[in-house]
Amino acid sequence: MRRWNGWGDDTIYYPLPENAHRLLVERIGKATPLPDATLHNVLAQVPKSHLPDHPLVTKSAEERLRHARGQSLPDWLALRSGNLGIFPDGIAYPTAREDVRNLLAYGREAGAIVIPYGGGTSVVGHITPEKGKNPVLTIDMERMSRLSNLDKESQIATFGSGAAGPDIEAQLRAQGYTLGHFPQSFEFSTLGGWIATRSSGQQSLRYGRIEQLFAGGQLETSVGTLEIPTFPASSAGPDLREMVLGSEGRLGVLTEVKVRITPLPERESFHVVFFPGWQAAVDAVRAAVQGRIHLSMLRLNNAIDTETNLAFAGHERLLALLEKLLSLRGAGADKCMLMFGVTGTRAQCRTALKQALRVFRRADGVYTGTYVGRMWAKNRFRVPYLKNSLWEEGYAVDTIETATDWQNVDHMMKVIEYALRGALVHEKEMIHVFTHLSHLYPQGSSVYTTYIFRTCETYEETFSRWQRLKTAASEAIVANRGTISHQHGVGVDHAPYLVAEKGELGLAAFKTLCRHFDPDGMMNPGKLVL
Ligand SMILES: Cc1cc2nc3c(=O)[nH]c(=O)nc-3n(C[C@H](O)[C@H](O)[C@H](O)COP(=O)(O)OP(=O)(O)OC[C@H]3O[C@@H](n4cnc5c(N)ncnc54)[C@H](O)[C@@H]3O)c2cc1C
């Protein structure tokens, strides 16, 4: 069963390796965990529902609690403390488009706020109900997850929007295809959620972001069904898909989604190169991506990220040996680890590997083969489980991500890291901060920074600590020409910064679009645009 107050399936536990714990104690000090509320106590707080009865709506306290929050740090603090404040009044599980239409009419009649719900993995407050007088209806799309059509000739698959990563890949794999969308939240996040948040998967370099994979479908709105036809390309005015991508549940509910699929690759492998320092490594990956080498993934860790990754990987003796070998080859304390993937036919993989290694060796990269890459591939969706074990040791972890042009990438990384490290200096509190580049484009790159900090004596103080960190990093991003989000979306946490990127005129246009499809203002208010 899914954990109600943390990440993932409660049968999976990923313990914190001893050397990771040692690293954190050394860098930011020993921590004391906060006491967690019990499920029993939180359930006792769920108030009476204010929704009228409906055959598709459950008012079970546990269902309402399990849909009350996502996975952002404020969500975690609310769940762990048991101080949620607001819960949805009812949860619906439609199984067909007609059910969704019916639920929207019911929501409107009841004066409810309606929140479309995919996998609940939002990290920016997308599914947290806004405080207010109206009852809240959450529409969970989990039961609409079937592959209903597979057009092999055009390579288009039609799914229910509630299909989660493993469902999608299992149904496609059985027919020899893949969607190739692998966000780290793959285990639980859904097609509808990916589209509504403009998600990016770990192998976007080969398969594209969700924008490239989303071909069309149906959006159920208060004023009718928006049919989005699929074309290989079209110059017939603005593209309807662009209105839906990143709409964060504000326009309606995606029910059916058509996606572009690819035949399963013959081969796939992940390789690791260590560079002696950051700048040479950045230049090398830029050369690879601008040279259009057919790689399926590039992930470059800065020196602290490399050190942290190796410490969190466990395997102490083996890694000590690797470090010794690397140091002899010139990749010492400042080394930066690059993981890259090659995917395709045997010949395509051979060519890509050869071309990439030529570029990386020119920058003094030391190639270490596929061992670390195999470990990564095995654990790629297990890493988030470390958040649970870090929490149990008194450490909170959060991420901040942006994208910017190449000439600004290094500067952006430095200003974000500087802002985070400096945010709590007056408290003499250290933050463990590290960055990687994981979605690379010929024009620029995403910059993804992780920060680990100690929780305080109370939940309120911990929330205020997080607010100072998040504000400092977000302000650094918008002041330095970065997008407020490369892949997590806007939700509540990024909404105040959106105007810096879209301008007043741009935001007003989106507000008008919301009013057009949702004249009663019932669809997920308070998210994306205020
Ligand atoms: C550990 C972890 C790792 C992550 N890694 C990545 C990553 O690698 N890449 C990445 O892009 N993101 C990542 N995320 C963020 C998150 O997984 C994405 O934002 C994801 O797209 C959310 O999908 P979901 O199905 O969980 O949507 P939810 O969280 O349920 O909802 C998100 C938003 O989408 C809307 N929505 C959902 N379904 C529909 C629908 N059918 N119709 C209309 N609107 C809908 C909701 O109303 C809400 O506004 C990660 C999150 C976590 C916790």
The ligand as a Gaussian input file, in Angstrom:
#p B3LYP/6-31G(d) Opt

LIG

0 1
 C       10.158000      11.744000      -5.973000
 C        9.667000      12.574000      -7.119000
 C       10.368000      12.594000      -8.304000
 C        9.908000      13.378000      -9.376000
 N       10.596000      13.349000     -10.553000
 C       10.131000      14.048000     -11.614000
 C       10.809000      13.995000     -12.864000
 O       11.823000      13.308000     -13.021000
 N       10.292000      14.711000     -13.899000
 C        9.153000      15.445000     -13.751000
 O        8.704000      16.047000     -14.719000
 N        8.509000      15.529000     -12.575000
 C        8.960000      14.840000     -11.503000
 N        8.296000      14.907000     -10.312000
 C        7.101000      15.753000     -10.170000
 C        5.766000      15.038000     -10.478000
 O        5.940000      13.646000     -10.500000
 C        5.226000      15.542000     -11.803000
 O        4.795000      16.874000     -11.649000
 C        4.100000      14.684000     -12.395000
 O        3.894000      15.099000     -13.715000
 C        2.791000      14.754000     -11.631000
 O        1.950000      13.736000     -12.114000
 P        0.781000      13.119000     -11.223000
 O        0.062000      12.134000     -12.074000
 O        1.300000      12.637000      -9.937000
 O       -0.134000      14.404000     -11.043000
 P       -0.771000      15.006000      -9.716000
 O        0.294000      15.308000      -8.735000
 O       -1.894000      14.164000      -9.270000
 O       -1.364000      16.377000     -10.304000
 C       -0.497000      17.371000     -10.800000
 C       -1.338000      18.415000     -11.541000
 O       -1.887000      17.840000     -12.716000
 C       -3.300000      17.960000     -12.735000
 N       -3.841000      16.744000     -13.322000
 C       -3.545000      15.461000     -13.022000
 N       -4.239000      14.626000     -13.802000
 C       -5.011000      15.382000     -14.609000
 C       -5.969000      15.099000     -15.611000
 N       -6.289000      13.852000     -15.970000
 N       -6.558000      16.145000     -16.237000
 C       -6.273000      17.433000     -15.917000
 N       -5.368000      17.747000     -14.969000
 C       -4.752000      16.735000     -14.318000
 C       -3.704000      18.139000     -11.276000
 O       -4.929000      18.827000     -11.122000
 C       -2.527000      18.939000     -10.746000
 O       -2.724000      20.303000     -11.008000
 C        8.736000      14.157000      -9.222000
 C        8.022000      14.106000      -8.023000
 C        8.482000      13.329000      -6.971000
 C        7.698000      13.295000      -5.700000

